[in-house]
Amino acid sequence: MSIVESIKVALDSLIANKMRSFLTMLGVIIGVAAVILLVSIGQGVTSSITKEIEELGSNILNVVPGRIGFGQGKGSIPTYENKLTYKEALLVEKEVKGIVGVTPVIEANLNIKYKNDTRRVYSMGVTPDFPKVRNWKVVQGRFFSLSHVNGAKRVVGLGQTVINDLFGEEKAIGKRVVINGQKFKIIGIMEKKGSFMGMDMDDIAFVPITVIERLTGLDKLSGIVVQVKKAESVKKVSRQIERVLLKRLSRDDFTVMSQEAMLSALQRVLGTLTLMLGGLAGISLLVGGIGIMNIMLVSVTERTREIGIRKAVGAKTYDIMLQFIVESVFLSLFGGAIGILVGYLGSLAIEKFLVATEVTPWSVVLAFLFSASVGIFFGVYPAYRAAKVDPIIALRYE
């Protein structure tokens, strides 16, 4: 029997049992769709975070408390005592050359109240260099000055989400809000930034660092952000910052991180996560293959008499094996094709309503080839059993 005839016989058999064929393919459909969906989520999140970090600029350095390793096999944050203070930021600003600006940061969640509306807002205590260092413009009003910081003046700049929630269409500049029981004057509204790593960057409040220290009792920094004049000088400036900080701190008290180092570490972690997601989805493909084998074994039993008749009229062992392997491969290929479509449409839906996704060609090809391999691998044993049926016994089979 030629390969063309084997394909025709296989298709006739599958069409004759449409529901069973579909249910057999279902495991492969789910497996392939799961591979494409989970890999696309992992890849989409990786690309989104990479883009967001790159947009911050390659000339940004972050000084964070504690020693963080970014070498191979590292990336964990050990237990440490935060010794980073505003004084260290002032020292960097004074002694490090080749920088545009420095801003220390203290992070806290504060209660902001206007009239009868109160909400919890992520807040940052910073210095006047913040808009310049982070390229975060003020669209209305102005940012606070050094005199506001030195005098611990109660002024605040708000993100647009906070403004919209508390004031709506009402003019906010010059109005007063109550933050943790203290009255603050709104002097600026920040430009819209959107989300960063899933966080709404417009749902934020900026106050002078000296004020947030008094409000919260915090005197340790979340970090220091430094903008370097030239991107090619980042490593040189990083070494300068280390030398300056080592005058007051030990090497285990801080880490100077470039955007490149942060990006590399995140990509490693997210890349591993993507592979893990793909591997988990691959398990469902394996389960789908076992389903194909079970159904094919049932099919061999049901068609024992047919196999006997074909052998009696001259069909060879090769012909019988080929027919059942072709049926198995068609089930996995059709299931794979449908799974690709389901996975692609599912990734579009997830991107629209949940998180960014990115369907990569390699994940589609890998899922499709894996599904075809599953069909061949799990179709061989049923085909072998069919080919080994004794024609005399088969003809007597009822």
KARA-V119545 format. One record per pair of residues at least 4 apart in sequence whose C-alpha atoms are under 7 Angstrom apart, sorted by the first residue. I is the first residue (numbers start at 1). GAP is how many residues later the second one is. D is the distance in Angstrom with one decimal. If there is no record, write none. Layout:
BEGIN
I/GAP/D, I/GAP/D
END
This chain:
BEGIN
1/4/6.2, 1/5/6.7, 1/318/5.9, 2/4/6.3, 3/4/6.2, 4/4/6.3, 5/4/6.1, 6/4/6.0, 6/316/6.8, 6/317/5.1, 7/4/6.1, 7/319/6.4, 8/4/6.2, 9/4/6.2, 10/4/6.3, 10/313/6.1, 10/316/6.4, 10/317/5.0, 11/4/6.1, 12/4/6.1, 13/4/6.6, 14/4/6.2, 14/7/5.9, 17/4/6.0, 18/4/6.1, 19/4/6.2, 20/4/6.0, 21/4/6.2, 22/4/6.1, 24/267/6.2, 24/268/5.7, 24/271/6.8, 25/4/6.1, 25/306/5.7, 25/307/6.4, 25/310/4.8, 26/4/6.1, 26/309/6.7, 27/4/6.1, 27/258/6.7, 27/260/6.7, 27/261/3.8, 27/264/6.9, 28/4/6.0, 28/257/5.5, 28/260/4.8, 28/261/6.9, 28/304/6.3, 28/307/5.4, 28/308/6.1, 28/343/6.7, 29/4/6.0, 29/306/4.8, 29/307/5.7, 29/309/6.1, 29/310/4.1, 30/4/5.9, 30/309/6.3, 31/4/6.2, 31/250/6.1, 31/251/6.4, 31/253/4.7, 31/254/4.2, 31/257/6.8, 32/4/6.3, 32/253/6.5, 32/304/5.9, 32/307/5.0, 32/308/6.3, 32/335/5.5, 33/4/5.9, 33/306/4.5, 33/307/5.7, 33/309/5.8, 33/310/4.0, 34/4/5.9, 34/247/5.3, 34/309/6.6, 35/4/6.0, 35/243/5.2, 35/246/4.8, 35/247/6.3, 35/332/6.5, 36/4/5.8, 36/307/5.4, 36/323/6.8, 36/327/6.0, 36/328/6.3, 37/4/6.2, 37/306/5.3, 37/309/6.7, 37/310/5.6, 38/4/6.3, 38/239/5.7, 38/240/6.2, 39/4/6.0, 39/235/5.6, 39/238/6.3, 39/239/5.5, 39/324/6.9, 40/4/5.8, 40/307/6.8, 40/317/5.0, 40/318/4.6, 40/319/4.7, 40/320/6.8, 41/4/6.1, 41/315/6.7, 41/316/4.6, 41/317/6.6, 42/4/6.2, 42/228/6.9, 42/231/6.9, 42/232/4.7, 43/4/6.1, 43/231/6.6, 43/314/6.6, 43/315/5.7, 44/4/6.0, 44/312/5.0, 44/313/3.8, 44/314/4.5, 45/4/6.1, 45/311/5.9, 45/312/6.6, 46/4/6.0, 46/221/6.6, 46/224/6.0, 47/4/6.1, 48/4/6.2, 48/308/6.9, 49/4/6.1, 49/148/6.0, 50/4/6.1, 50/213/6.5, 51/4/6.1, 52/4/6.8, 52/144/6.5, 53/206/7.0, 53/210/6.9, 54/4/6.7, 58/173/6.0, 58/201/5.9, 58/202/7.0, 59/168/5.9, 59/169/5.1, 59/171/6.5, 59/172/4.5, 59/175/6.2, 60/166/5.8, 60/167/4.7, 60/168/6.2, 60/198/6.3, 60/199/6.3, 61/164/6.0, 61/165/5.1, 61/166/6.4, 61/195/6.7, 61/196/5.7, 61/197/4.7, 61/198/6.6, 62/161/6.8, 62/162/5.8, 62/163/4.8, 62/164/6.3, 62/194/5.7, 62/195/5.1, 62/196/6.4, 63/160/5.4, 63/161/4.9, 63/162/6.4, 63/191/6.6, 63/192/5.6, 63/193/4.5, 63/194/6.2, 64/158/6.6, 64/159/4.6, 64/160/6.6, 64/190/5.6, 64/191/5.4, 64/192/6.6, 65/17/5.6, 65/18/7.0, 65/19/6.0, 65/158/6.6, 65/188/5.8, 65/189/4.4, 65/190/6.4, 66/14/5.6, 66/16/6.6, 66/186/5.8, 66/187/4.6, 66/188/4.5, 66/189/6.3, 67/185/4.9, 67/186/6.1, 67/187/5.4, 67/188/5.3, 68/7/6.5, 68/8/6.7, 68/9/5.5, 68/187/6.1, 69/5/5.4, 69/6/5.2, 69/7/6.9, 70/4/5.4, 70/5/5.1, 70/195/6.2, 75/190/7.0, 82/138/6.5, 82/171/7.0, 83/137/6.5, 83/170/6.5, 84/4/6.5, 84/136/5.6, 84/137/5.5, 85/4/6.9, 85/134/6.4, 85/135/4.9, 85/136/5.4, 86/4/6.4, 86/18/6.5, 86/135/6.9, 87/4/6.2, 88/4/6.3, 88/157/6.7, 89/4/6.2, 89/15/5.8, 89/135/6.5, 90/4/6.1, 91/4/6.0, 92/4/5.4, 92/149/6.3, 92/152/6.6, 93/9/5.9, 96/144/6.1, 96/145/6.4, 98/130/6.2, 98/131/5.7, 98/139/6.9, 99/128/5.8, 99/129/4.2, 99/130/5.1, 100/127/5.4, 100/128/5.6, 100/129/5.4, 101/28/5.9, 101/32/5.8, 101/125/6.0, 101/126/5.5, 102/27/6.3, 102/31/6.7, 102/123/5.8, 102/124/4.6, 102/125/6.6, 103/23/6.1, 103/24/5.6, 103/26/5.7, 103/27/5.5, 103/121/5.8, 103/122/5.3, 103/123/6.6, 104/22/5.8, 104/23/6.8, 104/117/6.7, 104/119/6.0, 104/120/4.2, 104/121/6.2, 105/19/6.3, 105/20/5.6, 105/21/5.1, 105/116/5.7, 105/117/5.6, 105/118/5.4, 105/119/5.9, 106/18/5.6, 106/19/4.9, 106/20/6.9, 106/103/6.8, 106/115/4.9, 106/116/5.0, 107/16/5.9, 107/17/4.7, 107/18/6.4, 107/115/6.2, 108/14/6.1, 108/15/5.3, 108/16/6.5, 109/11/6.4, 109/12/5.5, 109/13/4.5, 109/14/5.6, 110/10/5.6, 110/11/5.4, 110/12/6.5, 110/13/6.4, 110/69/6.6, 110/70/6.2, 111/7/6.7, 111/8/5.7, 111/9/4.5, 111/10/6.2, 111/68/5.6, 111/69/5.4, 112/6/5.6, 112/7/5.5, 112/8/6.3, 112/9/6.8, 112/65/6.6, 112/66/5.6, 112/67/4.6, 112/68/6.8, 113/4/5.6, 113/5/4.2, 113/6/6.5, 113/64/5.7, 113/65/4.9, 113/66/6.4, 114/4/6.5, 114/52/6.5, 114/63/5.1, 114/64/6.5, 117/49/6.6, 121/82/6.5, 121/83/5.9, 121/84/6.8, 122/81/6.9, 122/82/5.2, 122/83/6.5, 123/81/5.5, 123/82/4.6, 123/83/5.8, 124/81/6.3, 124/82/5.0, 124/83/6.4, 125/81/6.0, 125/82/5.0, 125/83/5.2, 125/84/3.9, 125/87/5.5, 126/4/6.4, 126/80/6.9, 126/81/6.5, 126/82/5.4, 126/83/4.7, 127/22/6.8, 127/81/6.0, 127/82/6.2, 128/15/6.8, 128/16/5.9, 128/17/5.4, 128/18/6.1, 129/4/6.0, 130/4/5.9, 131/4/5.3, 131/5/4.5, 131/6/5.6, 132/4/6.7, 133/93/6.7, 133/94/5.4, 136/55/6.7, 137/53/6.1, 137/54/5.6, 138/4/6.1, 138/5/6.7, 138/50/6.4, 138/51/5.7, 138/52/4.4, 138/53/5.7, 139/50/5.9, 139/51/5.6, 139/52/5.4, 140/48/5.6, 140/49/5.1, 141/32/6.6, 141/46/5.6, 141/47/4.3, 141/48/6.5, 142/45/5.9, 142/46/4.7, 143/14/6.6, 143/44/6.8, 143/45/5.7, 144/4/6.0, 145/4/6.7, 146/4/6.1, 147/4/5.8, 148/4/5.7, 148/5/4.8, 148/60/6.8, 149/4/6.6, 149/59/5.1, 149/60/6.6, 149/61/5.9, 152/56/6.7, 152/58/5.4, 152/59/5.1, 153/58/6.9, 154/30/4.9, 154/31/6.6, 154/57/6.7, 155/29/5.1, 155/30/4.8, 155/31/5.9, 155/32/6.5, 155/52/6.3, 156/28/6.4, 156/29/6.1, 156/30/5.0, 156/31/6.1, 156/32/7.0, 156/49/6.7, 156/50/5.6, 156/51/4.8, 157/29/6.0, 157/30/5.9, 157/31/4.5, 157/32/5.5, 157/33/6.8, 157/48/5.8, 157/49/5.0, 157/50/6.6, 158/4/6.4, 158/5/6.6, 158/30/6.5, 158/31/5.1, 158/32/6.1, 158/46/6.1, 158/47/4.6, 158/48/6.3, 159/4/6.4, 159/30/6.0, 159/31/5.1, 159/43/4.4, 159/44/5.5, 159/45/5.1, 159/46/6.2, 160/4/6.0, 160/29/6.8, 160/30/6.6, 160/32/6.3, 160/42/5.3, 160/43/6.8, 161/4/6.1, 161/41/5.1, 161/42/4.9, 162/4/6.1, 162/41/5.3, 162/42/6.8, 163/4/5.5, 163/5/6.7, 164/4/4.5, 167/5/6.5, 172/14/6.9, 173/13/5.4, 173/14/5.6, 173/15/6.4, 174/11/6.0, 174/12/5.3, 174/13/6.0, 175/10/5.9, 175/11/5.7, 176/7/6.3, 176/8/5.4, 176/9/4.5, 176/10/6.1, 177/6/5.7, 177/7/5.3, 177/8/6.5, 178/4/5.2, 178/5/4.4, 178/6/6.0, 179/4/6.3, 179/5/6.7, 192/10/6.1, 193/8/5.9, 193/9/6.1, 194/6/6.0, 194/7/5.7, 194/8/6.3, 195/4/5.1, 195/5/4.4, 195/6/5.4, 196/4/6.6, 196/5/6.5, 207/4/6.7, 207/5/6.7, 208/4/6.6, 209/4/6.3, 210/4/6.6, 211/4/6.2, 212/4/5.9, 213/4/5.2, 213/5/4.9, 213/6/5.6, 228/6/6.4, 233/4/6.1, 234/4/6.0, 235/4/6.3, 236/4/6.4, 237/4/6.2, 238/4/6.4, 238/18/6.4, 239/4/6.3, 240/4/6.2, 241/4/6.1, 242/4/6.0, 243/4/6.9, 245/4/5.8, 246/4/5.7, 246/5/6.6, 249/4/6.1, 257/4/6.2, 257/5/6.7, 258/4/6.4, 259/4/5.9, 260/4/6.0, 261/4/6.2, 262/4/6.2, 263/4/6.0, 264/4/6.3, 265/4/6.4, 266/4/6.0, 267/4/5.6, 268/4/6.2, 269/4/6.3, 270/4/6.1, 271/4/6.4, 272/4/6.2, 273/4/6.2, 274/4/6.2, 275/4/6.1, 276/4/6.2, 277/4/6.2, 278/4/6.1, 279/4/6.6, 281/4/6.9, 282/4/6.4, 283/4/6.4, 284/4/6.2, 285/4/6.3, 285/86/7.0, 286/4/6.4, 287/4/6.4, 288/4/6.4, 289/4/6.3, 289/85/5.4, 289/86/6.4, 289/89/6.0, 290/4/6.2, 290/88/6.6, 291/4/6.3, 292/4/6.1, 292/36/6.9, 292/86/6.8, 293/4/6.1, 293/85/5.1, 293/86/5.9, 293/89/6.7, 294/4/6.4, 295/4/6.1, 296/4/6.2, 296/86/5.9, 297/4/6.4, 297/85/5.2, 298/4/6.2, 299/4/6.1, 300/4/6.0, 300/82/6.9, 300/86/5.8, 303/4/6.2, 304/4/6.3, 304/90/5.4, 304/93/6.7, 305/4/6.3, 305/89/5.0, 305/90/5.2, 305/92/5.7, 306/4/6.2, 307/4/6.2, 307/87/6.9, 308/4/6.1, 308/83/4.2, 308/84/6.8, 308/86/4.6, 308/87/5.2, 309/4/6.4, 309/86/6.5, 310/4/6.5, 310/5/5.4, 311/4/4.5, 311/5/6.5, 311/80/6.0, 312/79/6.4, 315/4/6.1, 316/4/6.6, 317/4/6.3, 317/70/5.0, 318/4/6.0, 319/4/6.2, 320/4/6.6, 320/66/6.7, 320/67/5.2, 321/4/6.1, 321/62/4.5, 321/63/5.9, 321/65/6.8, 321/66/5.5, 322/4/5.9, 323/4/6.3, 324/4/6.2, 324/55/6.9, 324/59/5.0, 325/4/6.1, 325/51/6.4, 325/54/5.1, 325/55/6.1, 325/58/5.9, 326/4/6.0, 327/4/6.3, 328/4/6.4, 328/47/5.1, 328/48/6.6, 328/51/5.2, 329/4/6.0, 329/43/6.1, 329/46/4.5, 329/47/5.7, 330/4/5.9, 331/4/5.9, 332/4/5.8, 332/39/5.6, 332/40/5.6, 332/43/5.0, 333/4/6.1, 333/38/6.6, 333/39/5.6, 334/4/6.3, 335/4/5.9, 336/4/6.1, 336/32/5.5, 336/35/5.8, 337/4/6.5, 338/4/6.2, 339/4/5.9, 340/4/6.0, 340/24/6.7, 341/4/6.2, 342/4/5.9, 343/4/6.1, 344/4/6.4, 344/15/7.0, 345/4/6.3, 346/4/6.2, 347/4/6.1, 347/10/6.1, 348/4/6.3, 349/4/6.3, 350/4/5.1, 350/5/6.2, 351/4/5.0, 351/5/4.7, 351/6/5.4, 360/4/6.7, 361/4/6.2, 362/4/5.8, 363/4/6.0, 364/4/6.1, 365/4/6.0, 366/4/5.9, 367/4/6.1, 368/4/6.3, 369/4/6.1, 370/4/6.1, 371/4/6.3, 372/4/6.4, 373/4/5.9, 374/4/5.9, 375/4/5.7, 376/4/6.2, 379/4/6.1, 380/4/6.0, 381/4/6.2, 382/4/6.2, 383/4/6.1, 384/4/6.3, 385/4/6.6, 389/5/6.6, 390/4/6.0, 391/4/6.1, 392/4/6.6, 393/4/6.4
END
